[in-house]
Amino acid sequence: MTQQQWEDAPFNQVEPEEEKFDCEVTETLVKETSVISTDYYYNNDTGNHVFQGDYTEDFKGSSYDAITLIGELKTRVEKELKTVKTLHEKRKLERLLKACTGWKQEELIVEEA
């Protein structure tokens, strides 16, 4: 076996170390839900209530957007991390905590379905 064959042999191969590469992640989330509001009127022609408020503001008042959910999760994970006993669970929570960090909301659009 030549030196090159020896070096190229599968049992002599070494996995490269992980390297960090910066990137930007854009994720679009879509959820159908209802808003709770008192800002409506009754349409006598159709017999229906017609919403006349601001969907985004009423959504914010009656539900949680994704950024708020991530923040709540982060707070709970930080609290739980202080009490975890196993290394496996600690690593899992640290990974979850890292995933909760750094998010910002560029835009929130809530429209009629």
C-alpha positions in Angstrom: 0.0 0.0 0.0 1.4 3.4 -1.0 1.6 6.3 1.4 -1.2 8.1 -0.5 -3.4 4.9 -0.4 -2.8 4.7 3.4 -3.8 8.3 3.9 -6.9 7.9 1.8 -8.0 4.7 3.5 -11.5 5.1 5.1 -10.1 4.2 8.6 -7.6 7.1 8.4 -10.2 9.7 7.3 -11.0 12.4 9.9 -14.3 14.3 9.9 -13.7 18.0 9.5 -14.5 20.1 12.6 -17.8 22.1 12.5 -17.4 25.6 11.3 -19.7 28.5 11.8 -21.1 30.4 8.8 -23.3 33.5 9.3 -26.7 33.6 7.5 -30.0 35.4 7.6 -33.2 33.4 8.0 -36.6 34.6 6.8 -39.6 32.5 7.8 -43.2 33.2 6.9 -45.8 31.7 9.3 -49.5 31.6 8.4 -52.2 30.8 10.9 -56.0 31.0 10.5 -57.7 32.3 13.7 -60.5 34.5 14.9 -60.3 37.9 16.5 -62.5 39.0 19.3 -64.0 42.5 18.9 -66.9 44.8 19.8 -66.1 47.0 16.8 -68.8 45.9 14.3 -72.2 46.8 13.1 -75.3 44.9 12.1 -76.1 44.9 8.4 -79.9 44.8 8.0 -79.6 43.8 4.3 -77.6 40.7 4.9 -78.5 40.0 8.5 -74.8 39.6 9.5 -72.5 41.4 11.8 -69.8 43.3 9.8 -66.4 43.9 11.3 -65.2 47.5 11.1 -62.2 47.5 13.4 -58.5 46.9 12.9 -57.7 43.2 12.5 -54.1 43.7 13.6 -55.0 45.6 16.8 -57.9 43.3 17.7 -55.6 40.2 17.1 -52.9 41.7 19.4 -55.6 42.2 22.1 -57.0 38.7 21.9 -54.1 36.4 20.8 -50.3 36.0 20.7 -48.1 36.6 17.7 -45.1 34.3 17.0 -42.6 36.7 18.5 -44.5 36.9 21.7 -44.8 33.1 21.8 -41.0 32.7 21.3 -40.4 35.2 24.1 -42.7 33.3 26.4 -41.0 30.0 25.5 -37.5 31.5 26.1 -38.5 32.7 29.6 -39.8 29.3 30.5 -36.8 27.5 29.1 -34.5 29.8 31.1 -36.4 29.0 34.2 -36.4 25.2 33.6 -32.7 25.2 32.7 -32.0 26.2 36.3 -33.6 23.0 37.7 -32.6 20.4 35.1 -30.6 17.5 36.4 -29.4 15.4 33.4 -26.8 16.5 30.8 -29.0 15.3 28.0 -31.9 17.5 29.1 -29.6 20.4 29.7 -28.2 20.3 26.2 -31.7 20.0 24.8 -32.9 23.0 26.7 -29.7 25.0 25.8 -30.4 24.2 22.1 -34.0 25.3 22.5 -32.9 28.5 24.3 -30.4 29.3 21.5 -33.2 28.8 18.9 -35.4 31.3 20.8 -32.7 34.0 20.7 -32.3 36.7 18.0 -35.8 36.8 16.5 -37.3 40.1 15.5 -40.5 40.9 13.9 -40.2 42.8 10.6 -43.9 43.0 9.9 -47.2 41.8 11.3 -50.1 41.6 8.9 -53.5 40.4 10.0 -56.2 40.4 7.4 -59.7 39.2 6.9 -59.9 35.5 5.9 
